Amino acid sequence: MIQRCQINKHPFAKNPDIGLTIDSVLNYEYMGSSEFEFGILSKSLKELIEHFKAGKVQMITLDNFVDRDMNSLVIFGCFPEGTPEENAQRYQEFLRDIVEYKVRTKEIVDLEKSLKPRLTRKAMDDREVKYVRSKRMKMQDYIEKENEIRTDFWWDLNNNIMFSFNHEFMKNMPEIIQNTINAKISNTKAIEQENTSNAPGM
């Protein structure tokens, strides 16, 4: 299961003393399947944090997996075993299978749209041409809309791996995860203090 996300262009830190956390930098796209609604995202984050604390998280650049602008894909996540080179090769093959529809995912990943335009005028079939004409749309406007890239961050919830072509954003992931850990600790302490203050006799 892969969650599609959009990087928040104007992130807001709920606690300025802690900084940006994972929930403040990502907007989660609606996926449709109920499985995405029942805590799997929280479970994946918890496991990612555990591996992060144990030093078993790797940041790997897939040089042979590039987008339309020739930006290579950066992956960040749990790799308990193997060298970065081995893990890069293994995960790149997995992503290629997704793009080529050899692996079936729960919902659309939309990764292939980042690699190359989905639609060109030559590639349009009669059905699409008729649809565009019925809507009285300009052909070029329809093509641009179909090729528009919305998703720019993905979260593999089964393998606890995040990836994006945005290098500037991805280089901050270790800090973002650490801030997320600090925020959870701060929230736990605040709850404990509130419970203590509300206890009988206090």
N, C-alpha and C positions, 0 to 999 in steps of 0.2 A: 504494500500500500504506500503510495507516494502522494504526499500532500503538496499541492501547488500553493505557492505564496507569492506575494509582491513585497519587495523591499520598501519600507516606509520612507518616503522622501523627506518627511519632516517628523522624525521620531521625537517623542517627549518622555523624558525620564520621570517616572512617578516619584522617585526619591533622588533628588539631585546629588545627595551625598554618596549614593551608590553608583549612579550612572545608568546607561542604557542596558536594558535586559532583553531577553529574546522576544518577549511579548510586545515590547515597545518598538522594536525595529522591523517586525514582520506583520503583514496583513494576510490572514489566512483566507484563501479562496473557498467558496462553497463547493464541496465535492459531490454531494448528492447521496452517496451511500451512507446508511446509518452507522456503519462500522467506524466512520470518522468522527462520530459524535459521542462515542462511548469511552472516552478516556485513553485511547491509544496514543494520542499526541502527548499527554502527560506522562504516560508510561515510557514512551521513547525518550522524552527529555530526562526523566529520572535515570534511566539506564545510561544515557549519554553523559550525564553529570557524574555518575559512579565511575565510568571509564576515564573521564577527564581527571578526576581526583587521583585515580590510580596510574595516571600517565600513559593510558592506552588509547589515546586519541591521536590521530594523525591528520595533518593538513597536506594534501597531495594535489599537484597540478597535473592534469591529463593533457600533455602537449599535443597529442594526436586527436583530441576531441575539441573542435573549435566551433565558434558560432559564425554568423554571417560576417562579423567584423574581425574575424580571426583572433578572437579572444579565447584562450584555452579555458577549459572547465576546471574549477577548483572544487575539490571535495574535502569535507571535514567531518570526521566521525569516528566511530568505534572500529578499531582494527586490533583485536587482542593478539593476533598472530601475524607473522609474515613481515617482510620488508616493505617499505613504501613502494618499491618497484613492483614487487609481486602483487601487492594490493591494488596498485594503479592498473595493472594489466587485467586483473580479475574483475574489477569494478567497471572498467572501460568496456569489457566484453559484455557485461550485464546491461550497460546502458545502450550499447549498439543493438542488442537483441530487442530492447524496448522500442528504440527508434524504428527498427525494421519489422516491428510487430511479431517477433518470434517469441516474445514473452508477453503474456496477457496480464495487464494490471487491473486493479479494481475499478479505477476510473481513468479518464484520459490524462496523460502526463503532459502532453503538449510540448515536449522537449524538441521534437523534430522541427517545429516552427522556428526555433531559435537558430537551427543549423542552416536552414535554407528557406526561401519563400515557399509557402504551401501551394500557391497558385500563380500561374502565369496565363496570359491571354491564350497561348497555344494549348495549354493543358485543360482549358475549360471545355466541358462536354456540353452537349445540346441542352441537357436538363438545366444546367447552371445558366446558360445563355438565356433560355426562356424565362427563368426565374428573375434574372436581372432586368430583362425587358418588361416583365409584368409589373415590377416595382418601379419602373421608370427611373432606374438608377443609371448613373454613368458607369460604364464598364470598369474604368480605372479606379473609381471610388470603391466599387465592390471588391476589386482585387486588393487594394490597399487595406481595406477593412479586414479581409480574410487573412492577410499576411501580417497584421498588426501583432506585435509581441506584447502580451500583458504579463505573463508569468516570467519572473526573473530570478526565482529562488525555489528550490525543491527540497523536500524533507522526506527521505526514505524511512518510514516509520518502522518497518520490519527489521532493518539493519542499523538503524540509528545513525544515519549518514545524511548530511546536508550538502547541497552543491549549488553552485551558481557560476556564471561567467563574469560576474562583477568582482574583480580582484580587489578593488579598494575596500569593498564591503567585507569580503571574506577574510582579509588579513586581520580584521577586528574581531573575528569570531571567538578566539580564546578569551579576550577581554569581556565580551558580551556574556559568555558562559560563566565566567568568574563573577561578573556582576549579578547574574541570575542566581548563583549560589548564595552570594552575600545577601541578596534581597530575601531569599527564602529563610535564611538564618535570622535576619532582622524581623521578618514577619512572625516567626516562631517565638522569638523573645518578646515581641509586643503582645502576643496572645497570652504567653505565660504571665507577663506582668499584669495584664488585665484580669486574668483569672485569680491571681494572688490578691489584687486589690479588691476584688468582689467576693473574696472568701469570707465566711462568717467570722466575726471578731476582729476584722481588719478595719 
